[in-house]
Amino acid sequence: MAGKPMTKEIVKVFDDLDDYLRFCKEFGWSYNEADLYRQDAPGYAEYLRFKAGTRIPKNWMRDAKFRLSQYQDNRPGGKFASGRRTQ
């Protein structure tokens, strides 16, 4: 017994979900299927900006820079609070 064939609308929803997942993986946004077509969701809003042609920064790079800044030896109150500098 065969089921109903998928309509164009259903195929479009699954294609949009796949494209949104790819965007979230590449740019470092959290992925939630429920955010698809929700304009107030931050990740989907960035996805729409990306689809419109706006340059979107990658969150992976921002997070890496933040983590590295925590390990600088010359920052007071950082990971190494000795206050000495290494050359």
MIDOSE-1310 file (N, C-alpha, C; in nm, 2 decimals, decimal comma, always signed):
residues 87
magk	+0,08/-0,12/+0,00/+0,00/+0,00/+0,00/+0,09/+0,12/+0,00; +0,08/+0,20/-0,10/+0,16/+0,32/-0,12/+0,09/+0,44/-0,05; +0,18/+0,53/+0,01/+0,12/+0,65/+0,07/+0,10/+0,76/-0,04; +0,05/+0,87/+0,01/+0,03/+0,98/-0,09/+0,17/+1,04/-0,13
pmtk	+0,17/+1,08/-0,26/+0,30/+1,14/-0,30/+0,31/+1,28/-0,23; +0,44/+1,32/-0,21/+0,46/+1,45/-0,14/+0,43/+1,56/-0,24; +0,36/+1,66/-0,19/+0,33/+1,78/-0,27/+0,45/+1,87/-0,28; +0,44/+1,97/-0,37/+0,55/+2,07/-0,38/+0,57/+2,14/-0,26
eivk	+0,47/+2,17/-0,18/+0,48/+2,25/-0,06/+0,56/+2,17/+0,05; +0,53/+2,04/+0,06/+0,60/+1,96/+0,15/+0,75/+1,94/+0,12; +0,78/+1,93/-0,01/+0,91/+1,92/-0,06/+0,99/+2,05/-0,03; +0,92/+2,16/-0,05/+0,98/+2,29/-0,02/+1,02/+2,31/+0,13
vfdd	+0,93/+2,26/+0,22/+0,96/+2,27/+0,36/+1,08/+2,19/+0,40; +1,09/+2,07/+0,34/+1,21/+1,98/+0,37/+1,34/+2,04/+0,31; +1,32/+2,10/+0,19/+1,44/+2,16/+0,13/+1,48/+2,28/+0,22; +1,39/+2,36/+0,26/+1,42/+2,48/+0,35/+1,48/+2,43/+0,48
lddy	+1,43/+2,33/+0,54/+1,50/+2,27/+0,66/+1,64/+2,23/+0,64; +1,67/+2,16/+0,53/+1,80/+2,12/+0,49/+1,89/+2,24/+0,47; +1,84/+2,35/+0,41/+1,92/+2,46/+0,38/+1,95/+2,54/+0,51; +1,85/+2,55/+0,59/+1,86/+2,62/+0,72/+1,96/+2,54/+0,81
lrfc	+1,96/+2,41/+0,81/+2,06/+2,33/+0,89/+2,20/+2,35/+0,84; +2,22/+2,36/+0,71/+2,35/+2,39/+0,65/+2,40/+2,52/+0,69; +2,31/+2,62/+0,69/+2,35/+2,76/+0,73/+2,39/+2,76/+0,88; +2,31/+2,69/+0,96/+2,34/+2,69/+1,11/+2,48/+2,62/+1,14
kefg	+2,51/+2,52/+1,06/+2,63/+2,45/+1,08/+2,75/+2,53/+1,03; +2,73/+2,60/+0,92/+2,84/+2,67/+0,87/+2,87/+2,80/+0,94; +2,77/+2,87/+0,99/+2,79/+3,00/+1,05/+2,78/+2,99/+1,20; +2,75/+2,88/+1,26/+2,76/+2,86/+1,41/+2,64/+2,91/+1,48
wsyn	+2,52/+2,90/+1,43/+2,40/+2,93/+1,49/+2,34/+2,80/+1,55; +2,26/+2,82/+1,66/+2,19/+2,70/+1,71/+2,07/+2,66/+1,62; +2,06/+2,53/+1,59/+1,96/+2,49/+1,50/+1,84/+2,43/+1,58; +1,72/+2,48/+1,54/+1,59/+2,43/+1,59/+1,49/+2,43/+1,48
eadl	+1,44/+2,32/+1,45/+1,34/+2,31/+1,34/+1,22/+2,40/+1,36; +1,18/+2,42/+1,48/+1,07/+2,50/+1,51/+1,09/+2,65/+1,47; +1,21/+2,69/+1,46/+1,24/+2,83/+1,42/+1,22/+2,86/+1,27; +1,20/+2,75/+1,19/+1,18/+2,77/+1,05/+1,06/+2,86/+1,03
yrqd	+1,07/+2,96/+0,95/+0,96/+3,06/+0,91/+0,92/+3,14/+1,03; +1,00/+3,14/+1,14/+0,97/+3,24/+1,25/+1,06/+3,36/+1,24; +1,00/+3,47/+1,21/+1,08/+3,59/+1,19/+1,15/+3,64/+1,31; +1,10/+3,61/+1,43/+1,16/+3,66/+1,55/+1,27/+3,58/+1,61
apgy	+1,29/+3,46/+1,55/+1,40/+3,37/+1,60/+1,53/+3,43/+1,54; +1,63/+3,45/+1,63/+1,76/+3,52/+1,59/+1,83/+3,44/+1,48; +1,84/+3,31/+1,49/+1,91/+3,23/+1,39/+1,84/+3,24/+1,25; +1,71/+3,23/+1,25/+1,63/+3,24/+1,12/+1,64/+3,38/+1,06
aeyl	+1,64/+3,48/+1,15/+1,66/+3,62/+1,10/+1,79/+3,64/+1,03; +1,90/+3,58/+1,09/+2,03/+3,59/+1,02/+2,03/+3,51/+0,89; +1,96/+3,40/+0,89/+1,95/+3,31/+0,77/+1,88/+3,39/+0,66; +1,77/+3,47/+0,69/+1,70/+3,55/+0,59/+1,79/+3,66/+0,54
rfka	+1,87/+3,72/+0,63/+1,97/+3,82/+0,59/+2,07/+3,76/+0,49; +2,12/+3,64/+0,53/+2,21/+3,57/+0,44/+2,15/+3,54/+0,30; +2,03/+3,50/+0,30/+1,96/+3,47/+0,17/+1,94/+3,59/+0,09; +1,93/+3,71/+0,16/+1,91/+3,84/+0,09/+2,04/+3,89/+0,03
gtri	+2,15/+3,83/+0,07/+2,28/+3,87/+0,01/+2,37/+3,95/+0,11; +2,32/+3,97/+0,24/+2,41/+4,04/+0,34/+2,52/+3,94/+0,38; +2,64/+4,00/+0,40/+2,75/+3,93/+0,45/+2,73/+3,90/+0,60; +2,74/+3,77/+0,64/+2,71/+3,73/+0,78/+2,85/+3,68/+0,83
pknw	+2,89/+3,74/+0,95/+3,01/+3,69/+1,01/+2,99/+3,55/+1,07; +3,09/+3,47/+1,07/+3,08/+3,33/+1,13/+3,10/+3,34/+1,28; +3,01/+3,28/+1,35/+3,01/+3,28/+1,50/+3,13/+3,19/+1,54; +3,17/+3,09/+1,46/+3,28/+3,01/+1,50/+3,41/+3,09/+1,53
mrda	+3,44/+3,19/+1,44/+3,55/+3,27/+1,45/+3,54/+3,36/+1,57; +3,43/+3,42/+1,60/+3,40/+3,51/+1,71/+3,43/+3,43/+1,84; +3,37/+3,31/+1,85/+3,39/+3,23/+1,97/+3,54/+3,19/+1,99; +3,61/+3,16/+1,88/+3,75/+3,12/+1,89/+3,83/+3,24/+1,94
kfrl	+3,80/+3,36/+1,89/+3,88/+3,48/+1,93/+3,85/+3,51/+2,08; +3,72/+3,49/+2,12/+3,69/+3,51/+2,26/+3,76/+3,41/+2,35; +3,77/+3,29/+2,31/+3,84/+3,19/+2,40/+3,98/+3,21/+2,41; +4,05/+3,25/+2,29/+4,19/+3,28/+2,30/+4,22/+3,41/+2,38
sqyq	+4,13/+3,50/+2,38/+4,15/+3,62/+2,46/+4,15/+3,59/+2,61; +4,09/+3,48/+2,65/+4,09/+3,45/+2,79/+4,23/+3,40/+2,84; +4,31/+3,36/+2,75/+4,44/+3,30/+2,78/+4,56/+3,39/+2,76; +4,54/+3,52/+2,74/+4,65/+3,61/+2,72/+4,71/+3,64/+2,86
dnrp	+4,84/+3,64/+2,86/+4,91/+3,65/+2,99/+4,92/+3,79/+3,04; +4,90/+3,89/+2,95/+4,93/+4,03/+2,99/+4,80/+4,10/+3,03; +4,69/+4,04/+3,04/+4,56/+4,10/+3,08/+4,54/+4,08/+3,23; +4,52/+4,19/+3,30/+4,49/+4,18/+3,45/+4,36/+4,11/+3,46
ggkf	+4,35/+4,01/+3,55/+4,23/+3,94/+3,57/+4,20/+3,83/+3,47; +4,29/+3,80/+3,38/+4,27/+3,70/+3,28/+4,30/+3,56/+3,34; +4,33/+3,47/+3,26/+4,36/+3,33/+3,30/+4,49/+3,33/+3,39; +4,59/+3,41/+3,35/+4,71/+3,42/+3,42/+4,72/+3,55/+3,48
asgr	+4,68/+3,57/+3,61/+4,67/+3,70/+3,67/+4,81/+3,74/+3,74; +4,92/+3,69/+3,69/+5,05/+3,72/+3,76/+5,09/+3,86/+3,73; +5,05/+3,92/+3,61/+5,08/+4,05/+3,58/+5,21/+4,06/+3,50; +5,29/+3,95/+3,48/+5,41/+3,96/+3,41/+5,38/+3,93/+3,26
rtq	+5,47/+3,99/+3,18/+5,46/+3,97/+3,04/+5,56/+3,88/+2,99; +5,53/+3,80/+2,89/+5,63/+3,71/+2,83/+5,66/+3,77/+2,69; +5,78/+3,77/+2,65/+5,82/+3,83/+2,52/+5,85/+3,72/+2,43
